[in-house]
């Protein structure tokens, strides 16, 4: 199998990382948003890798444009998650502080 075929098989076989029927009702929306984020990251990676593989500049441009759109979708899911999950918001801020400290 070529690298492209392996990449496409991996992407197309992506599955939800958990069984949502086992998620507590109060946590369901947060898990749905996280799965949406995972799907968008998968799509970003796929389109950027395909763009890197093609020599056709028109195809490359379209793939990179679509990847940028997926980044917007990821951001939409992230904002919704941060509105629903106070702990996630707190930990995101902690992560930002840790990165900034390392940069000093």
C-alpha positions, 0 to 999 in steps of 0.5 A, spaced: 500 500 500 502 507 498 503 512 503 497 515 500 493 509 501 495 508 508 493 515 510 486 515 507 485 508 510 487 511 517 482 517 516 476 513 513 477 508 519 477 513 524 471 512 530 469 515 536 474 514 541 468 512 546 461 509 546 457 515 548 451 511 551 456 510 557 457 517 558 453 521 564 447 525 561 451 531 564 457 530 560 454 528 554 455 535 550 462 536 552 464 529 549 460 531 543 464 537 542 471 533 544 469 528 538 468 534 534 474 537 535 478 530 534 474 530 527 476 537 525 484 535 527 483 529 523 481 533 517 486 538 518 492 533 518 489 529 512 488 535 508 495 538 509 498 532 508 495 531 501 497 538 500 504 536 501 504 530 497 501 534 490 505 537 485 498 541 482 498 548 485 491 548 484 489 542 488 494 544 493 491 551 494 484 548 495 486 543 500 490 548 504 484 552 504 479 547 506 484 545 512 484 553 514 476 552 514 477 546 518 481 550 523 475 555 524 471 549 525 475 546 531 475 553 534 468 553 534 468 547 537 473 549 542 469 555 544 463 551 545 467 546 550 470 552 554 463 555 555 460 548 557 466 546 561 469 550 567 475 545 568 477 545 561 477 553 561 482 553 567 486 548 565 487 551 558 489 557 562 494 553 566 497 550 560 498 557 557 502 560 563 506 554 563 508 555 556 509 562 557 514 561 563 518 556 559 519 561 554 522 566 559 
